[in-house]
Amino acid sequence: MSDEKIILGIDPGTTIMGFGLIKIINKKMELIQMNELNLTKYKDHYLKLKLIFERTIELIDTYTPDEIAIEAPFFGKNVQSMLKLGRAQGVAMIAGLSREIPITEYSPKKIKMSITGNGNASKEQVAKMLQNLLKIEKLPKNLDATDGLAAAVCHFYNGGKSNNKKKYSGWSSYVSQNKDKLV
C-alpha cells in the first residue's frame, strides 16, 4: 500500500499570491501544479482578500490537499504592507481551516534553507533548485508561483514540522494557540 498525500503551498500576497501543489507518493515528490493569482488589476483591498479566499477554496476543493504550508510574513519596515500581507495570509489560512486542513507556517528563511541550503538565497536560486528537483521545463515569469511551491516542498522536507510551532488543524487549535489575538 502506497503512502500518498497532497501538499498545497502558498506564498500569500495582495498583489500576487503564488501557490504550488505537490503529491507525495512513497516519499517521492511529484509536481501537480504551480501558478499564481494576479491581483494587480484590482484596486479594492477587500475585493483582493475575497478573491484570495475564493481561489484558495477552489484549490482545496479541486485538489483536496491533506496539508497546507504557508509562508509567514516577514517583518519589514512598512507597517501598512505588513498589515496587508498579514490579512492575505489570514484569509488563505481561514480557507484551509474552514475545510479542516492542517496548516503549518514557515518563515521565508526556513523555506529558502530547506530548498537551497542557504537561508539568504535569492528567489531565482530557489526557483532554479525547484526546477531541478521537480523537473520543471520552464519557470514562470513571476517567481511568486515558485515561492508557493517552495513552501510545499519545505513542508515535505521538514516532515510537516516547523520550528515556530504554529500548526493548526482547525478553529479550536488556532484559537488555543492564539489567545492573545482574541478580542
C-alpha positions in Angstrom: 0.0 0.0 0.0 1.5 3.4 -1.0 1.8 6.3 1.3 0.2 9.3 -0.6 -0.6 12.8 0.3 -1.0 16.2 -1.4 0.5 19.4 0.0 -0.6 22.9 -1.0 2.0 25.6 -0.6 1.0 29.3 -0.5 3.0 32.4 -0.8 0.4 35.0 0.3 0.2 38.5 -1.2 -2.3 41.1 -2.1 -0.6 41.8 -5.4 0.3 38.3 -6.4 -0.5 35.1 -4.4 1.8 32.2 -5.5 0.8 28.6 -4.9 2.1 25.2 -5.7 0.8 21.7 -5.2 2.9 18.5 -4.9 1.9 14.9 -4.5 4.0 12.7 -2.3 4.0 9.0 -3.3 6.1 6.7 -1.2 8.3 9.6 0.0 8.9 10.9 -3.6 7.7 14.4 -4.7 5.7 14.9 -7.9 4.6 18.4 -9.2 0.9 18.7 -9.6 0.6 22.4 -10.4 2.1 25.8 -9.7 0.6 29.1 -10.6 -0.3 32.5 -9.2 -3.3 34.6 -8.6 -2.6 38.0 -10.1 -4.4 40.8 -8.3 -2.7 43.8 -9.8 -5.7 45.0 -11.7 -7.9 45.3 -8.6 -7.7 48.4 -6.5 -10.1 47.4 -3.7 -8.1 45.7 -0.9 -11.3 43.9 0.4 -12.0 42.5 -3.1 -8.5 41.2 -3.3 -9.0 39.4 0.1 -12.2 37.9 -1.2 -10.5 36.7 -4.4 -7.7 35.1 -2.3 -10.2 33.3 -0.2 -12.2 32.1 -3.2 -9.1 30.9 -5.1 -7.8 29.1 -2.1 -11.1 27.3 -1.5 -11.2 26.4 -5.2 -7.7 24.9 -5.0 -8.7 22.9 -1.9 -12.0 21.7 -3.4 -10.3 20.7 -6.7 -7.1 19.0 -5.4 -8.2 18.0 -1.8 -4.8 18.7 -0.2 -4.0 16.8 3.0 -1.9 19.6 4.4 -1.2 23.3 3.7 2.2 25.0 4.1 2.1 28.8 4.1 4.9 31.3 4.1 4.8 33.5 7.2 5.0 37.3 6.8 8.5 38.7 7.1 9.0 41.8 9.3 9.7 44.8 7.1 9.8 48.5 7.8 6.5 49.4 6.1 3.7 48.7 8.6 0.9 49.1 6.1 2.5 46.5 3.8 2.8 44.1 6.8 -0.8 44.6 7.7 -1.9 43.8 4.1 0.3 40.8 3.9 -0.9 39.5 7.2 -4.5 39.9 6.1 -3.8 38.0 2.9 -2.1 35.2 4.9 -5.0 35.1 7.3 -7.6 34.8 4.6 -5.7 31.9 3.0 -5.4 30.3 6.4 -9.1 30.7 7.1 -9.9 29.0 3.8 -7.9 26.0 4.9 -9.2 26.0 8.4 -12.8 26.1 7.1 -12.1 22.8 5.3 -10.3 21.3 8.4 -7.0 21.1 6.7 -3.9 21.2 8.9 -1.8 24.4 8.3 1.9 24.9 9.1 3.7 28.3 8.8 7.3 28.6 7.7 9.5 31.6 7.8 11.0 32.8 4.4 14.5 31.9 5.7 13.3 28.4 6.7 11.9 27.8 3.3 15.0 29.0 1.5 17.2 27.0 3.8 15.1 23.8 3.1 15.3 24.2 -0.7 18.8 25.6 -1.3 20.7 25.1 2.0 21.1 28.9 2.3 18.5 30.9 4.3 19.6 34.0 2.4 19.1 32.6 -1.1 17.5 34.7 -3.8 14.1 33.9 -5.4 16.0 32.9 -8.5 18.2 30.4 -6.7 15.1 28.8 -5.0 13.3 28.6 -8.4 16.3 27.0 -10.1 16.6 24.4 -7.4 12.9 23.6 -7.6 13.3 23.4 -11.4 16.0 20.7 -11.0 14.2 18.8 -8.1 10.8 18.6 -9.8 12.0 18.6 -13.5 10.1 21.8 -14.3 10.6 22.6 -18.0 10.1 26.3 -17.9 10.0 28.6 -14.9 7.2 31.2 -14.7 8.0 34.9 -15.4 7.0 35.9 -11.9 8.6 33.8 -9.2 5.6 34.0 -6.8 4.4 30.6 -8.1 7.8 29.0 -7.3 7.7 30.7 -3.8 4.4 29.0 -3.1 5.7 25.7 -4.4 8.8 26.1 -2.2 6.6 26.3 0.9 5.1 22.9 -0.1 8.5 21.3 -0.7 9.8 22.8 2.5 6.9 21.2 4.4 7.7 17.8 2.8 11.4 18.1 3.7 10.6 19.0 7.3 8.1 16.2 7.8 5.3 18.8 8.4 7.1 20.2 11.4 8.0 23.9 11.6 10.4 25.3 14.3 7.9 28.0 15.2 5.4 25.5 16.4 2.5 27.2 14.5 0.5 24.3 13.2 -3.3 24.4 13.1 -5.7 21.6 12.5 -8.9 23.6 12.9 -10.5 26.6 14.5 -10.1 25.2 18.0 -6.3 24.7 17.6 -5.9 28.1 16.0 -7.8 29.8 18.9 -5.9 27.8 21.6 -2.5 28.9 20.1 -3.5 32.5 19.6 -5.3 33.6 22.8 -3.5 36.9 22.6 -5.4 37.7 19.3 -8.9 37.2 20.8 -11.0 40.2 21.5 
